[in-house]
Amino acid sequence: MSQSEADIRPETYALDALIRETLARGGSTAVADALLFLGTTHHAFPALVVRDPILEPVDKLVWMVVYQSARGTGSKAVFPSYADIARFANVSSSSTVSRAIAILRATRWLSLCARGRDTNGRFAGNVYALHDEPLPLADALHLDPGYMAFLQEAATHHHASVRRVIAGVSESLDADIREGRDVLAPVNAIERRLEAVDAIHCRSGRRYFSFSAGVLASLSNAAKESRENARHQNSKAVPRAPQNSKTVGRSSKYKNTTTTTQTAYEGSAREAVALEGLVFPPRLKDNQRALAARYLATVPAEHRQSVLDELAGRLQAEQHGAKPVYDELRYLHHLCKQVNQGGFVENLGLKVQTERERRRAEAEFLREEAATRNQERTAPASRSRGENALAEMRKQLKRPPSGRKSC
């Protein structure tokens, strides 16, 4: 099991069952993206999405257009095309919609739950879930199998707003992990919601769902500064070449944003490279491995493989009657805390290390044995080819063949 029943809310399991039903009923119908709405049906739009300090106006409008599509046909609906969303939201292009969808997914207002296929195995559309408030991380990892990979890929998105929000999500997550916070711990929905409302009103010292107080302040200020700069540029009266002046202003701001975000991404990329040589337990899924890498980044490099081996040994112990580990990442988080507190002692991981070394030595022996047999098999042919080449050279130089003396 990838998550504890105590960590994931019951409505998330209900949505998961609805997604499987949607995929089962897809059949060979026309290609279309499915849409599910998770939350209470409102006569008006949820106040949280209207007041969200991270989302820009176009992001909120896109959420509302998608929500109306879900309301219009019940709990299961066809996800509107980007062209339709752009038309209903009165935005300039579908690329603006794509940017908004990426931000909604990063902030967990929207989840990409599955990719449906017809009876012939061809792609038949995505299954999305729309939420009436941002999901907790544990629920997001359960519903959106590619969420962590999406965060990594979108860190280099072509749009500065997406990169800024992604950087905020990653920075908040890394800060929580560094501070020892259990990012997958069960959450109290009411307390979480009240904390978010306080952050909206006072915007100081309060978290806003997945965003820490510091990141929330920086993102809100960045969005405000961006809008003020746009208004300031539009209000300037430049008699000569106004379009060029505006273009220079935009490219300068874009370049600064790109440099800052890219530097942060390159730092995390270097850390990811350092983790590539580690052997993860095969039971961990992609989302879990990506989050595990963030946990491991908080411990010294020489302990990272030992921590993973201890987790693997604990998972293998289940086959011998040990109590099941329902949440592998929370167990890994506990091991990392032990390392940082100086109380980590290898136990079950020693057997995993011994078995891996045995397999490695056996594989090396088989490679050397195969190389020796191949060398023995090719040696006579190589010697024959060499002798033929030498004889040809002697012939061209008009020298006598090897073994004959000239007169």
C-alpha positions as CSV (number, residue, x, y, z in Angstrom):
1,M,0.0,0.0,0.0
2,S,1.3,3.4,-0.9
3,Q,-0.5,5.6,1.6
4,S,-2.0,5.1,5.0
5,E,-5.8,4.9,5.4
6,A,-5.5,7.4,8.2
7,D,-3.7,9.9,5.8
8,I,-6.0,9.9,2.8
9,R,-9.5,11.2,3.2
10,P,-12.5,8.9,2.5
11,E,-13.8,11.2,-0.3
12,T,-10.5,10.7,-2.1
13,Y,-11.0,6.9,-2.2
14,A,-14.6,7.6,-3.4
15,L,-13.2,9.7,-6.2
16,D,-10.6,7.0,-7.1
17,A,-13.5,4.5,-7.5
18,L,-15.4,7.0,-9.7
19,I,-12.3,7.4,-11.9
20,R,-12.0,3.6,-12.4
21,E,-15.7,3.5,-13.3
22,T,-15.2,6.3,-15.8
23,L,-12.3,4.5,-17.4
24,A,-14.3,1.2,-17.5
25,R,-17.2,2.9,-19.2
26,G,-15.0,4.8,-21.7
27,G,-15.2,2.0,-24.3
28,S,-14.5,3.0,-27.9
29,T,-16.4,6.3,-27.8
30,A,-15.0,9.5,-29.4
31,V,-11.8,10.9,-28.0
32,A,-12.6,13.3,-25.2
33,D,-11.1,14.3,-21.8
34,A,-13.3,13.4,-18.9
35,L,-13.9,15.7,-15.9
36,L,-14.9,14.9,-12.3
37,F,-15.8,17.5,-9.7
38,L,-14.7,16.7,-6.1
39,G,-16.5,18.8,-3.5
40,T,-19.8,20.3,-2.5
41,T,-22.1,21.6,-5.2
42,H,-22.3,25.4,-4.9
43,H,-24.8,27.8,-6.3
44,A,-22.0,30.3,-6.5
45,F,-18.3,29.8,-6.8
46,P,-16.3,28.8,-3.7
47,A,-14.9,31.8,-1.8
48,L,-11.5,30.3,-1.6
49,V,-11.0,30.2,-5.3
50,V,-12.1,33.8,-5.7
51,R,-9.8,35.0,-2.9
52,D,-6.8,32.8,-3.6
53,P,-3.7,35.0,-3.2
54,I,-1.6,32.8,-5.5
55,L,-3.8,32.5,-8.5
56,E,-4.0,35.4,-11.0
57,P,-7.4,36.5,-12.3
58,V,-7.2,34.4,-15.5
59,D,-6.4,31.3,-13.4
60,K,-9.5,31.8,-11.3
61,L,-11.6,32.4,-14.4
62,V,-10.4,29.2,-16.1
63,W,-11.2,27.3,-12.9
64,M,-14.7,28.7,-13.0
65,V,-15.2,27.9,-16.7
66,V,-14.1,24.3,-16.1
67,Y,-16.4,24.1,-13.0
68,Q,-19.4,25.3,-15.0
69,S,-18.7,22.5,-17.5
70,A,-18.8,20.0,-14.6
71,R,-22.0,21.5,-13.1
72,G,-23.8,21.5,-16.4
73,T,-23.9,17.7,-16.9
74,G,-23.6,16.3,-13.4
75,S,-20.7,14.6,-11.6
76,K,-19.1,13.3,-14.8
77,A,-18.6,15.6,-17.7
78,V,-16.4,16.2,-20.8
79,F,-13.5,18.5,-20.0
80,P,-13.8,21.5,-22.3
81,S,-11.2,22.0,-25.0
82,Y,-8.6,24.8,-24.5
83,A,-10.3,26.7,-27.4
84,D,-13.7,26.6,-25.7
85,I,-12.2,27.7,-22.4
86,A,-10.4,30.6,-24.1
87,R,-13.7,31.6,-25.8
88,F,-15.8,31.4,-22.6
89,A,-13.2,33.1,-20.5
90,N,-12.6,35.7,-23.1
91,V,-8.8,35.2,-23.1
92,S,-6.5,35.8,-26.1
93,S,-5.3,32.3,-26.8
94,S,-5.2,28.6,-25.8
95,S,-1.6,29.1,-24.6
96,T,-3.0,31.3,-21.9
97,V,-5.4,28.5,-20.9
98,S,-2.5,26.0,-20.9
99,R,-0.6,28.3,-18.5
100,A,-3.6,28.5,-16.2
101,I,-4.2,24.7,-16.3
102,A,-0.5,24.2,-15.3
103,I,-0.8,26.6,-12.4
104,L,-4.1,25.0,-11.2
105,R,-2.4,21.6,-11.2
106,A,0.7,22.8,-9.4
107,T,-1.4,24.4,-6.7
108,R,-3.6,21.3,-6.5
109,W,-6.9,22.9,-7.5
110,L,-6.9,20.5,-10.4
111,S,-5.6,16.9,-10.7
112,L,-4.7,14.8,-13.8
113,C,-5.8,11.5,-12.4
114,A,-5.5,9.1,-15.4
115,R,-5.1,8.8,-19.1
116,G,-8.0,6.8,-20.6
117,R,-7.7,4.3,-23.5
118,D,-10.3,2.7,-25.7
119,T,-10.8,-1.0,-26.3
120,N,-8.0,-1.0,-28.9
121,G,-5.5,0.6,-26.5
122,R,-5.5,4.0,-28.2
123,F,-5.5,7.2,-26.2
124,A,-9.0,8.3,-25.5
125,G,-8.5,11.4,-23.3
126,N,-7.5,12.4,-19.8
127,V,-9.5,12.1,-16.6
128,Y,-9.3,15.3,-14.6
129,A,-10.6,16.0,-11.1
130,L,-11.5,19.6,-10.1
131,H,-11.5,20.5,-6.3
132,D,-13.2,23.1,-4.3
133,E,-10.0,23.7,-2.3
134,P,-6.3,22.7,-2.8
135,L,-5.7,19.0,-2.0
136,P,-3.3,17.9,0.8
137,L,-0.1,16.5,-0.6
138,A,-1.0,12.9,0.4
139,D,-4.2,13.1,-1.6
140,A,-2.6,14.7,-4.5
141,L,0.1,12.0,-4.8
142,H,-2.7,9.3,-4.6
143,L,-4.9,10.9,-7.3
144,D,-2.2,12.4,-9.6
145,P,0.4,9.7,-10.3
146,G,2.6,12.1,-12.3
147,Y,2.4,15.1,-9.9
148,M,6.0,15.1,-8.7
149,A,7.3,14.6,-12.2
150,F,5.1,17.4,-13.4
151,L,6.7,19.7,-10.8
152,Q,10.2,18.9,-12.0
153,E,9.3,19.3,-15.7
154,A,7.3,22.5,-15.2
155,A,10.3,24.1,-13.4
156,T,11.6,25.0,-16.9
157,H,8.2,26.0,-18.3
158,H,8.3,28.6,-21.0
159,H,6.0,30.9,-19.1
160,A,7.5,32.9,-16.1
161,S,4.3,32.7,-14.0
162,V,4.3,28.9,-14.1
163,R,8.0,28.8,-13.2
164,R,7.4,31.2,-10.3
165,V,4.5,29.1,-8.9
166,I,6.3,25.8,-9.3
167,A,9.4,27.3,-7.6
168,G,7.1,28.4,-4.7
169,V,5.6,24.9,-4.4
170,S,9.0,23.3,-4.4
171,E,10.5,25.8,-2.0
172,S,7.7,25.3,0.5
173,L,7.9,21.6,0.3
174,D,11.7,21.6,0.8
175,A,11.5,24.0,3.7
176,D,8.9,21.8,5.4
177,I,11.1,18.8,5.0
178,R,14.2,20.6,6.2
179,E,12.3,21.7,9.3
180,G,11.3,18.1,10.0
181,R,7.7,18.6,9.2
182,D,5.8,15.5,8.1
183,V,4.4,16.6,4.8
184,L,2.2,13.5,4.5
185,A,0.7,13.6,8.0
186,P,-3.1,13.5,8.3
187,V,-4.6,17.0,8.2
188,N,-7.5,18.5,10.0
189,A,-9.7,19.9,7.2
190,I,-11.3,22.6,9.3
191,E,-8.1,23.8,10.9
192,R,-6.4,23.8,7.5
193,R,-9.2,25.9,6.0
194,L,-9.2,28.4,8.8
195,E,-5.5,28.8,8.5
196,A,-5.8,29.5,4.8
197,V,-8.6,32.1,5.5
198,D,-6.4,33.8,8.0
199,A,-3.5,33.9,5.5
200,I,-5.8,35.5,3.0
201,H,-6.9,38.3,5.4
202,C,-3.7,39.1,7.2
203,R,-1.1,37.6,4.8
204,S,1.6,37.4,7.5
205,G,2.9,34.5,9.5
206,R,0.3,32.0,8.2
207,R,0.4,29.2,5.8
208,Y,-1.9,29.0,2.8
209,F,-2.5,25.3,2.2
210,S,0.8,24.0,0.6
211,F,2.5,27.4,0.7
212,S,4.6,28.5,3.6
213,A,4.1,32.1,5.0
214,G,7.4,33.3,3.4
215,V,6.7,31.9,0.0
216,L,3.1,33.2,0.1
217,A,4.3,36.7,0.7
218,S,6.9,36.5,-2.1
219,L,4.4,35.1,-4.6
220,S,1.7,37.6,-3.7
221,N,4.2,40.5,-4.0
222,A,5.6,39.2,-7.2
223,A,2.1,39.0,-8.7
224,K,1.3,42.5,-7.5
225,E,4.5,43.9,-8.8
226,S,3.9,42.2,-12.2
227,R,0.5,43.8,-12.5
228,E,1.8,47.2,-11.4
229,N,4.6,47.1,-13.9
230,A,2.1,46.2,-16.6
231,R,-0.1,49.1,-15.7
232,H,2.9,51.4,-15.4
233,Q,4.2,50.4,-18.9
234,N,0.7,50.9,-20.4
235,S,0.3,54.3,-18.9
236,K,3.6,55.7,-20.3
237,A,3.2,58.0,-23.3
238,V,6.3,57.4,-25.5
239,P,6.1,59.5,-28.7
240,R,8.8,57.5,-30.5
241,A,8.5,53.7,-31.1
242,P,6.2,52.9,-28.1
243,Q,6.0,49.2,-29.1
244,N,9.8,48.8,-28.9
245,S,9.8,50.4,-25.5
246,K,7.2,48.1,-24.2
247,T,9.0,45.1,-25.7
248,V,12.3,46.0,-24.0
249,G,10.5,46.3,-20.7
250,R,8.9,42.9,-21.0
251,S,12.0,41.2,-22.2
252,S,14.1,42.7,-19.4
253,K,11.6,41.4,-16.7
254,Y,11.3,38.0,-18.4
255,K,15.1,37.7,-18.4
256,N,15.4,38.4,-14.7
257,T,12.7,36.0,-13.8
258,T,14.2,33.3,-15.9
259,T,17.6,33.7,-14.4
260,T,16.4,33.5,-10.8
261,T,14.2,30.5,-11.5
262,Q,16.7,28.7,-13.6
263,T,19.4,29.1,-10.9
264,A,17.1,27.5,-8.3
265,Y,16.2,24.7,-10.7
266,E,19.9,24.0,-11.6
267,G,20.6,23.7,-7.8
268,S,17.9,21.0,-7.4
269,A,19.0,19.3,-10.6
270,R,22.5,18.9,-9.3
271,E,21.1,17.4,-6.1
272,A,19.0,15.0,-8.3
273,V,22.1,13.9,-10.2
274,A,23.8,13.1,-6.8
275,L,20.8,10.8,-6.0
276,E,20.8,9.0,-9.4
277,G,23.3,6.3,-8.2
278,L,21.1,5.3,-5.3
279,V,19.1,2.0,-5.3
280,F,15.5,2.6,-4.3
281,P,13.2,-0.2,-3.0
282,P,11.2,-1.4,-6.1
283,R,8.0,-0.9,-4.2
284,L,8.2,2.8,-4.4
285,K,6.3,4.5,-7.2
286,D,7.4,7.5,-9.2
287,N,5.7,10.1,-7.0
288,Q,7.2,8.4,-3.9
289,R,10.7,8.2,-5.3
290,A,10.6,11.9,-6.2
291,L,9.5,12.9,-2.7
292,A,12.0,10.4,-1.2
293,A,14.8,12.2,-3.0
294,R,13.8,15.4,-1.2
295,Y,13.9,13.6,2.2
296,L,17.3,12.1,1.4
297,A,18.7,15.5,0.5
298,T,18.4,16.4,4.2
299,V,20.8,13.7,5.3
300,P,24.6,13.3,4.7
301,A,25.4,11.6,1.4
302,E,27.2,8.7,3.1
303,H,23.9,7.7,4.9
304,R,21.5,7.9,2.0
305,Q,21.9,4.4,0.6
306,S,21.9,2.9,4.1
307,V,18.5,4.6,4.8
308,L,17.1,3.2,1.6
309,D,18.4,-0.2,2.4
310,E,16.9,-0.1,5.9
311,L,13.5,0.8,4.3
312,A,13.9,-2.0,1.8
313,G,14.7,-4.5,4.6
314,R,11.7,-3.4,6.6
315,L,9.4,-3.9,3.6
316,Q,10.9,-7.3,3.0
317,A,10.3,-8.2,6.6
318,E,6.5,-8.1,5.9
319,Q,6.9,-11.4,4.0
320,H,8.1,-13.0,7.3
321,G,5.2,-11.8,9.4
322,A,6.3,-8.3,10.3
323,K,3.6,-5.6,10.7
324,P,2.9,-4.0,7.3
325,V,4.3,-0.6,6.5
326,Y,1.2,1.3,5.2
327,D,3.1,4.5,4.4
328,E,6.6,4.0,3.1
329,L,7.5,7.7,2.9
330,R,6.5,8.4,6.4
331,Y,8.7,5.5,7.5
332,L,11.6,7.0,5.4
333,H,11.0,10.4,7.0
334,H,11.4,8.8,10.4
335,L,14.7,7.1,9.4
336,C,16.0,10.5,8.1
337,K,15.1,12.1,11.4
338,Q,17.0,9.4,13.2
339,V,20.1,10.0,11.0
340,N,20.0,13.8,11.7
341,Q,19.6,13.2,15.4
342,G,22.5,10.7,15.5
343,G,20.3,7.7,16.5
344,F,20.3,5.8,13.3
345,V,21.6,2.2,13.5
346,E,21.6,-0.2,10.5
347,N,19.7,-3.4,11.1
348,L,17.5,-4.9,8.5
349,G,19.3,-3.0,5.8
350,L,22.5,-5.0,6.3
351,K,20.9,-8.1,4.7
352,V,19.8,-6.0,1.8
353,Q,23.3,-4.7,1.3
354,T,24.8,-8.2,1.5
355,E,22.4,-9.5,-1.1
356,R,23.1,-6.6,-3.4
357,E,26.8,-7.1,-3.1
358,R,26.4,-10.9,-3.8
359,R,24.4,-10.2,-7.0
360,R,26.9,-7.5,-8.1
361,A,29.8,-9.9,-7.6
362,E,28.0,-12.7,-9.4
363,A,27.2,-10.4,-12.3
364,E,30.8,-9.3,-12.5
365,F,32.0,-12.9,-12.6
366,L,29.6,-13.7,-15.4
367,R,30.8,-10.7,-17.4
368,E,34.4,-11.6,-17.0
369,E,33.8,-15.2,-17.9
370,A,31.9,-14.2,-21.0
371,A,34.7,-11.8,-22.0
372,T,37.3,-14.5,-21.6
373,R,35.3,-17.0,-23.8
374,N,34.8,-14.3,-26.4
375,Q,38.5,-13.5,-26.4
376,E,39.5,-17.2,-26.8
377,R,37.0,-17.6,-29.6
378,T,38.2,-14.5,-31.6
379,A,41.9,-14.8,-30.9
380,P,42.7,-17.3,-33.8
381,A,40.7,-15.3,-36.3
382,S,42.5,-12.1,-35.2
383,R,45.9,-13.7,-35.6
384,S,45.0,-15.0,-39.1
385,R,43.7,-11.6,-40.2
386,G,47.0,-10.0,-38.9
387,E,49.1,-12.5,-40.8
388,N,47.2,-11.9,-44.0
389,A,47.6,-8.2,-43.7
390,L,51.3,-8.6,-43.2
391,A,51.7,-10.8,-46.2
392,E,49.8,-8.2,-48.3
393,M,52.1,-5.5,-47.2
394,R,55.2,-7.6,-48.1
395,K,53.7,-8.2,-51.5
396,Q,53.1,-4.5,-52.2
397,L,56.7,-3.7,-51.1
398,K,58.0,-6.5,-53.3
399,R,59.5,-8.2,-50.3
400,P,59.8,-12.0,-50.0
401,P,57.1,-13.7,-47.9
402,S,57.9,-14.3,-44.2
403,G,60.2,-17.2,-43.7
404,R,62.1,-16.9,-47.1
405,K,65.5,-15.3,-47.4
406,S,66.3,-13.0,-50.3
407,C,69.2,-13.9,-52.6
